[in-house]
Amino acid sequence: MSTPTSDARGPIAVILGARGTLGQSLAVELPRAGWTVAVAADRATCDLGDPAAIRGLVARAFEGHLGRPGVVFNAAAYTDVDRAEGEGDLAFAVNAFAAEELARATHAAGAALLHYSTDFVFDGTLERSYDEFDVPTPQGVYARSKRAGEVLAAAATPRLFTVRVGCLYGRNGRNFPSTIVRRLRAGETIRADRERAGSPTWVRDVARVSAALARTESYGTYHCTSQGETSWADFARFAAATLGLPASRVEGLPTSALPMKAARPRRSILDNRMLRARGLDTMPTWQDAALAFIADETPPG
């Protein structure tokens, strides 16, 4: 557990999942936006399966900060979509029941909760983008556990921001999109889905929007992804072209050829309607975000 700080007059932030791709970005961007990060916890320092540990961490984080606004940013999650099919109890424990306990703990502390959910709460059958008023239709254990977390947290506190994200990538990430640039530079050929559509989203942009949203009292559900859509194969080709590499370094495969156990949305496209309504939709196009990420990942010189 680390305790970075920022402006001592700024609002108090607690980050869960601090070693994950999004959590690491929050730890950088929140202080830049004037937040004081009181606690940045990972799974080793806060067992999300232990309600007492959750309550204790939240209570301690806000001790001595009476009168200052506070928000818990819950970036901790069970995210292995395929493995969740055989580990349903664990997926629900982390993604649903821990979210409920966090909501209760933040409410008791007089703070708010910003809880990250997923585009997978929709089945992807619509030809248009999903906005916050579409009814969730989750497929698979992972998606159902994340939807359960939304429902349970909302029942436990009125001071809740539910932020649905999707297709995330970022520095030091181990998921497929986060590794594309490194693998291309290493000379690998990328094999990627050419059929499913999504909106690849850099975690830095999500963290910056989260920092702004959490300063408001406009609680509710928000979608937060990059603008536009593409396939993972075309995203990889865009990255290759940006790096000056041939498109032949990317092999597009049909979804059926990929080793996936759990169902995934065919079109995982979210509409950031509520962020626009609040004047907070600063999310770039996926192309601009990818260019900025690649530049950020490029060593100087």
Protein Blocks (a to p, Z undefined) as FASTA:
>chain_A
ZZddddfkbccdddehklbmklmmmmmmmmmnopacfbacdfklocfklmklmmmmmmmm
mgoighiacddddfbdcfbfklmmmmmmmmmmmmmmmmmmmmmmmmmnopacdddddfkl
pghlafbdcdfkbccddehjklmmmmmmmmmmmmmpcbbcddddehiacehiabfklmmm
mmmmnopacdddfkbgcddddfklmmmmmmmmmmpccecddddddeddddfklmmmmmmm
mnopafklpccddfklpccfbdcdfblcddfklmmmnopacbccfklmmmmmmmmmpcgZ
Z
